[in-house]
Amino acid sequence: MTLNKNSVEILSPDSTVVKIVPFMEQFFLSKGFSKLKKTFYYNLFTRRKIKILRKIKLFFKIIFNTSFYFSNPKKSEVVLLDCVLVDHTKKIIGKKSYEIIPTRLNKLKKLYLNYRVIKFIILNLHKRSLKQNYILAVMVEVSPKIVITHIDNSIDFQISAKFFEKTDIKFFAIQYANRDGQLDPFENKKINNIEYFGFSNYDKKNLLSVNFSMKNFNSIGSLKASLVKEYIKDNKITINPKKYDICLLSEPVPFVGDFYYVENFFEIKGKIAEYTHRICENKKLKLIFSGKHTNDLYIEAENSFYANFLKNYKFNILKNTNNSFSTFLHVLESKIVIGHNSTILREAISLGKKVLACNLTNHKDMIFYSF
């Protein structure tokens, strides 16, 4: 698969240019996305205009959807960096006081604008972005002992760790997904205060191969898998491990992103689904097709993606709920789990399940390793 021939650029409703696989174009155009024309004028002017328009829209979204605080944030023992997956990290800090600092502007709900925060931002404007200066300014005011993130490939986390490198603040990064060479070093600078909590020694080898900066690597397995066990126990859920013959993991690729360089990457996802549905139909096997997304648009895109490959089958993708916990329940209630390169395949093994990882690419970055 080559990026130029096998992708289409369109404009999202929030003025973001996104690359999609060609057969998904009509779906996204029907959802309010706009088509972009590849002309000289476009390359020279339109991209810049789009970026400016997006920033303006984001500015007004922050103004109208964010609460402004002119006081100082409370001193807290822990900072949870990035509000995504924060429910997972809350589970491990016990009763320690914490402050959540979002790193995604579209998820910003409160903004601290006291004198010291503004002063810090102004004095450091030449060193880093406005957003990153704001994160550091708030962190200085909170004065945490520990900073934790479950988004282990966050550049904002690395920048923060580098800034506080000579302090006693500990930085903990908890692995969320497979990191097959996708963690690039931060400006080739060694960061000596990141404690990385990863799945296994295989992941340690992977990170060291790309010179990812960290103080120590700790093999702990998957936090999400352990939380699933706790969720089942707390909610007294009864698991029937033979309820389904096969659990097929939904791994749609409507957007061109990671692994775009792997030939026929998105088609292989569809082939795996088609092969699985075919064998289930022929052998009368009970199948559960476990969905990936929770966002309504993405759920529709997920169904549209697989409709291109499953035209001869009636398929039903079950909605993902409870931060992927529903997928884990589907996994635990199946005799075998089938997928391509989903992290859940590895996590399923840690939960004692049999898996079939279908690497049909023959690409070195698609090699499957268990815990």
C-alpha positions as CSV (number, residue, x, y, z in Angstrom):
1,M,0.0,0.0,0.0
2,T,1.4,3.4,-0.9
3,L,0.1,6.5,0.7
4,N,-0.5,8.5,-2.5
5,K,-2.4,5.9,-4.4
6,N,-4.4,4.3,-1.6
7,S,-5.6,7.3,0.3
8,V,-8.0,10.2,-0.1
9,E,-7.7,13.5,1.7
10,I,-10.9,15.0,2.9
11,L,-11.8,17.9,5.3
12,S,-13.6,17.1,8.6
13,P,-16.4,19.3,9.9
14,D,-13.9,20.8,12.4
15,S,-11.5,21.8,9.5
16,T,-9.0,19.0,10.0
17,V,-7.5,17.4,6.9
18,V,-7.7,13.6,7.3
19,K,-6.6,10.7,5.1
20,I,-9.0,7.9,4.5
21,V,-9.0,4.6,2.5
22,P,-10.6,5.2,-0.9
23,F,-13.8,3.1,-0.5
24,M,-14.8,5.0,2.7
25,E,-15.0,8.4,0.8
26,Q,-18.7,8.4,0.1
27,F,-19.5,7.4,3.7
28,F,-17.6,10.4,5.2
29,L,-18.9,12.8,2.5
30,S,-22.4,11.8,3.6
31,K,-21.4,12.7,7.2
32,G,-20.5,16.3,6.5
33,F,-16.9,15.9,5.4
34,S,-15.8,17.8,2.4
35,K,-13.7,16.7,-0.6
36,L,-10.4,18.5,-1.3
37,K,-9.1,19.1,-4.8
38,K,-5.4,18.5,-5.4
39,T,-4.5,21.7,-7.3
40,F,-1.6,24.1,-7.3
41,Y,-3.8,26.7,-5.6
42,Y,-4.8,24.2,-3.0
43,N,-1.2,23.2,-2.1
44,L,-0.2,26.9,-1.9
45,F,-3.1,28.5,-0.1
46,T,-5.9,26.1,1.0
47,R,-3.8,24.1,3.5
48,R,-2.7,27.3,5.4
49,K,-6.3,28.6,5.3
50,I,-7.6,25.3,6.7
51,K,-5.1,25.4,9.6
52,I,-6.0,29.0,10.5
53,L,-9.8,28.2,10.3
54,R,-9.3,25.1,12.6
55,K,-7.5,27.2,15.2
56,I,-10.2,29.8,15.2
57,K,-12.9,27.1,15.6
58,L,-10.9,25.5,18.4
59,F,-10.4,28.9,20.1
60,F,-14.2,29.6,20.2
61,K,-14.9,26.1,21.3
62,I,-12.6,26.5,24.3
63,I,-14.1,29.9,25.1
64,F,-17.7,28.7,25.2
65,N,-17.1,25.2,26.6
66,T,-14.5,25.8,29.2
67,S,-14.8,27.1,32.8
68,F,-12.1,29.7,33.7
69,Y,-10.5,29.7,37.1
70,F,-8.5,32.7,38.2
71,S,-7.4,31.0,41.5
72,N,-4.6,28.5,41.9
73,P,-5.2,24.7,41.4
74,K,-5.1,22.7,44.6
75,K,-1.9,21.1,45.7
76,S,-2.1,17.4,44.9
77,E,0.0,14.3,45.4
78,V,-0.6,13.0,41.9
79,V,-1.1,14.5,38.4
80,L,-3.0,12.4,35.9
81,L,-1.7,13.6,32.6
82,D,-4.3,13.4,29.7
83,C,-7.9,12.8,30.6
84,V,-8.2,9.9,28.1
85,L,-8.3,6.6,30.0
86,V,-8.1,8.5,33.3
87,D,-10.6,6.1,34.8
88,H,-8.0,3.4,34.5
89,T,-5.3,5.4,36.3
90,K,-7.6,6.5,39.0
91,K,-7.9,2.9,40.1
92,I,-4.2,2.6,41.0
93,I,-3.7,5.8,43.1
94,G,-5.9,4.8,46.0
95,K,-7.0,7.7,48.1
96,K,-4.2,10.0,47.1
97,S,-5.3,13.5,46.0
98,Y,-5.0,14.2,42.3
99,E,-5.4,16.8,39.6
100,I,-6.3,15.8,36.0
101,I,-4.5,17.9,33.4
102,P,-5.9,17.3,29.9
103,T,-3.4,17.4,27.0
104,R,-6.1,17.5,24.2
105,L,-7.5,21.0,23.7
106,N,-10.9,19.7,22.5
107,K,-11.4,18.0,25.8
108,L,-10.5,21.0,28.0
109,K,-13.2,21.6,30.6
110,K,-11.4,24.0,32.9
111,L,-8.6,26.5,32.4
112,Y,-6.5,28.1,35.1
113,L,-5.5,31.7,34.3
114,N,-3.9,33.1,37.5
115,Y,-0.9,35.4,37.6
116,R,1.8,32.8,38.0
117,V,0.4,30.6,35.2
118,I,0.2,33.5,32.8
119,K,3.7,34.7,33.8
120,F,5.2,31.2,33.2
121,I,3.6,30.9,29.8
122,I,4.8,34.4,28.7
123,L,8.4,33.8,29.9
124,N,8.6,30.5,28.1
125,L,6.8,31.2,24.8
126,H,10.1,30.9,22.9
127,K,10.9,27.4,24.3
128,R,7.8,25.3,23.6
129,S,4.1,25.5,22.5
130,L,1.4,27.5,24.3
131,K,-0.3,24.3,25.3
132,Q,2.8,22.6,26.6
133,N,3.7,25.7,28.6
134,Y,0.3,25.8,30.1
135,I,0.6,22.1,31.1
136,L,3.9,22.8,32.8
137,A,2.7,26.0,34.5
138,V,-0.3,24.1,36.1
139,M,2.0,21.2,37.1
140,V,4.3,23.7,38.9
141,E,1.3,25.0,40.8
142,V,0.0,21.6,41.7
143,S,3.5,20.5,42.9
144,P,2.8,16.7,42.6
145,K,5.0,13.9,43.9
146,I,4.0,11.7,41.0
147,V,2.8,12.3,37.4
148,I,1.1,9.3,35.7
149,T,-0.1,8.7,32.2
150,H,-1.7,5.7,30.5
151,I,-1.0,7.3,27.1
152,D,2.6,6.1,27.1
153,N,3.4,7.6,23.7
154,S,2.5,11.1,24.7
155,I,5.0,13.7,23.6
156,D,3.5,16.1,26.3
157,F,4.4,13.5,28.9
158,Q,8.0,13.4,27.6
159,I,8.3,17.1,27.5
160,S,7.0,17.4,31.1
161,A,9.4,14.7,32.3
162,K,12.3,16.5,30.7
163,F,11.3,19.8,32.3
164,F,11.2,18.3,35.8
165,E,14.2,16.0,35.3
166,K,16.2,17.5,38.1
167,T,13.4,17.5,40.7
168,D,12.1,14.7,42.9
169,I,8.8,14.3,40.9
170,K,8.4,10.8,39.6
171,F,7.0,10.1,36.1
172,F,5.2,6.9,35.5
173,A,4.2,5.8,32.0
174,I,1.8,2.8,31.8
175,Q,1.7,0.9,28.5
176,Y,-1.7,0.9,26.9
177,A,-1.1,-0.7,23.5
178,N,1.4,-2.6,21.4
179,R,4.3,-0.3,20.6
180,D,6.0,-1.9,17.6
181,G,8.6,0.8,17.0
182,Q,6.0,3.5,17.2
183,L,7.5,5.3,20.2
184,D,10.0,7.9,18.7
185,P,12.6,9.4,21.0
186,F,11.9,13.0,22.1
187,E,14.2,15.1,20.1
188,N,16.9,12.5,20.7
189,K,17.3,13.8,24.2
190,K,17.8,11.3,27.0
191,I,15.2,11.5,29.7
192,N,16.3,9.9,32.9
193,N,13.2,10.1,35.2
194,I,10.5,8.1,33.3
195,E,9.5,4.8,35.0
196,Y,7.9,2.7,32.3
197,F,5.5,0.0,33.2
198,G,5.1,-2.3,30.2
199,F,3.6,-5.6,29.2
200,S,6.8,-7.7,28.9
201,N,10.5,-7.9,28.2
202,Y,9.6,-8.0,24.5
203,D,8.2,-4.5,24.8
204,K,11.4,-3.5,26.7
205,K,13.5,-4.7,23.7
206,N,11.2,-2.8,21.3
207,L,11.5,0.5,23.2
208,L,15.3,0.2,23.6
209,S,15.6,-0.5,19.8
210,V,14.1,3.0,19.1
211,N,16.1,4.6,21.9
212,F,13.0,5.5,23.9
213,S,14.1,7.5,27.0
214,M,13.3,6.0,30.4
215,K,14.9,5.4,33.7
216,N,13.6,1.8,34.2
217,F,11.4,-0.7,32.5
218,N,9.0,-2.7,34.8
219,S,7.2,-5.7,33.4
220,I,3.7,-5.7,34.9
221,G,1.5,-7.1,32.1
222,S,-1.7,-5.1,31.0
223,L,-3.3,-2.8,33.5
224,K,-6.5,-3.0,31.5
225,A,-6.6,-6.8,31.7
226,S,-6.2,-6.7,35.4
227,L,-8.9,-4.1,35.8
228,V,-11.2,-6.4,33.8
229,K,-10.7,-9.1,36.4
230,E,-11.6,-6.6,39.1
231,Y,-14.6,-5.4,37.2
232,I,-15.9,-9.0,36.9
233,K,-15.4,-9.6,40.6
234,D,-16.9,-6.4,41.8
235,N,-20.0,-6.7,39.6
236,K,-20.4,-10.5,40.3
237,I,-20.4,-11.3,36.6
238,T,-20.7,-15.0,35.7
239,I,-18.5,-16.0,32.8
240,N,-19.4,-18.9,30.5
241,P,-16.1,-19.6,28.6
242,K,-17.9,-21.7,26.0
243,K,-20.7,-19.3,25.2
244,Y,-19.2,-18.6,21.7
245,D,-17.0,-20.6,19.5
246,I,-15.2,-17.6,18.1
247,C,-14.7,-14.0,19.1
248,L,-13.7,-11.9,16.1
249,L,-12.0,-8.6,17.1
250,S,-13.1,-5.6,15.0
251,E,-10.0,-3.8,13.7
252,P,-11.4,-1.3,11.2
253,V,-9.0,1.0,9.3
254,P,-11.1,3.7,7.7
255,F,-8.3,6.3,8.3
256,V,-4.8,6.1,7.0
257,G,-2.5,6.1,10.0
258,D,-0.2,3.6,11.7
259,F,1.3,1.0,9.4
260,Y,0.1,2.8,6.2
261,Y,3.4,1.6,4.7
262,V,2.4,-2.1,5.0
263,E,1.1,-3.3,1.7
264,N,-2.7,-4.0,1.6
265,F,-2.9,-3.3,5.4
266,F,-6.5,-2.3,5.4
267,E,-7.7,-5.0,3.0
268,I,-6.2,-7.7,5.2
269,K,-8.5,-6.6,8.1
270,G,-11.4,-7.2,5.8
271,K,-10.1,-10.5,4.6
272,I,-9.7,-11.8,8.2
273,A,-13.4,-10.9,8.9
274,E,-14.5,-12.5,5.7
275,Y,-12.6,-15.7,6.3
276,T,-13.9,-15.9,9.9
277,H,-17.5,-15.4,8.8
278,R,-17.1,-18.0,6.1
279,I,-15.8,-20.7,8.4
280,C,-18.5,-19.9,11.0
281,E,-21.2,-20.2,8.4
282,N,-19.8,-23.5,6.9
283,K,-19.1,-25.1,10.2
284,K,-22.2,-23.7,12.0
285,L,-20.0,-22.1,14.6
286,K,-21.3,-19.4,17.0
287,L,-19.6,-16.1,16.4
288,I,-19.5,-12.9,18.3
289,F,-18.1,-9.8,16.4
290,S,-16.7,-7.5,19.1
291,G,-16.7,-3.8,18.2
292,K,-13.8,-1.4,18.7
293,H,-15.4,2.1,18.9
294,T,-17.7,4.0,21.3
295,N,-18.2,7.2,19.3
296,D,-21.3,7.1,17.2
297,L,-19.6,8.4,14.0
298,Y,-16.8,5.8,14.4
299,I,-19.3,3.0,15.1
300,E,-21.0,3.9,11.8
301,A,-17.7,4.0,10.0
302,E,-16.8,0.7,11.5
303,N,-19.9,-0.9,10.1
304,S,-19.4,0.8,6.7
305,F,-15.8,-0.4,6.6
306,Y,-16.7,-4.1,7.1
307,A,-19.7,-3.9,4.8
308,N,-17.3,-3.5,2.0
309,F,-15.8,-7.0,2.8
310,L,-18.9,-8.8,4.2
311,K,-21.4,-8.2,1.4
312,N,-22.4,-11.9,1.4
313,Y,-23.0,-12.2,5.1
314,K,-25.3,-10.8,7.7
315,F,-23.0,-9.4,10.3
316,N,-23.5,-7.7,13.6
317,I,-20.8,-5.8,15.3
318,L,-21.5,-5.4,19.0
319,K,-20.9,-2.0,20.4
320,N,-17.9,-1.4,22.6
321,T,-18.8,-0.2,26.1
322,N,-17.1,0.4,29.5
323,N,-13.7,1.3,28.1
324,S,-13.3,-1.9,26.1
325,F,-14.5,-4.0,29.1
326,S,-17.3,-5.4,27.0
327,T,-14.7,-6.7,24.5
328,F,-12.9,-8.5,27.2
329,L,-16.1,-10.1,28.3
330,H,-16.7,-11.3,24.8
331,V,-13.1,-12.6,24.7
332,L,-13.6,-14.5,28.0
333,E,-16.8,-16.1,26.9
334,S,-15.3,-17.5,23.7
335,K,-13.3,-20.6,22.9
336,I,-10.9,-18.8,20.6
337,V,-10.2,-15.2,19.8
338,I,-9.3,-14.2,16.2
339,G,-7.7,-10.9,15.0
340,H,-4.8,-9.3,13.2
341,N,-2.6,-7.0,15.3
342,S,-4.9,-5.9,18.1
343,T,-3.4,-5.5,21.5
344,I,-6.3,-7.4,22.9
345,L,-4.9,-10.6,21.3
346,R,-1.9,-10.4,23.7
347,E,-4.1,-9.4,26.6
348,A,-6.4,-12.4,25.9
349,I,-3.4,-14.7,26.3
350,S,-2.7,-13.2,29.7
351,L,-6.3,-14.0,30.6
352,G,-5.8,-17.7,29.6
353,K,-7.5,-17.7,26.3
354,K,-6.5,-19.2,23.0
355,V,-5.9,-16.8,20.2
356,L,-5.3,-16.9,16.4
357,A,-3.3,-13.9,15.3
358,C,-3.7,-13.8,11.5
359,N,-0.6,-12.0,10.1
360,L,-1.3,-12.1,6.4
361,T,1.1,-9.2,5.6
362,N,4.4,-11.0,5.9
363,H,5.8,-7.7,7.2
364,K,8.3,-7.6,10.0
365,D,6.4,-5.0,12.0
366,M,3.4,-7.4,12.1
367,I,5.2,-10.1,14.0
368,F,3.0,-11.3,16.9
369,Y,4.5,-11.8,20.4
370,S,2.7,-12.8,23.5
371,F,3.5,-11.8,27.1
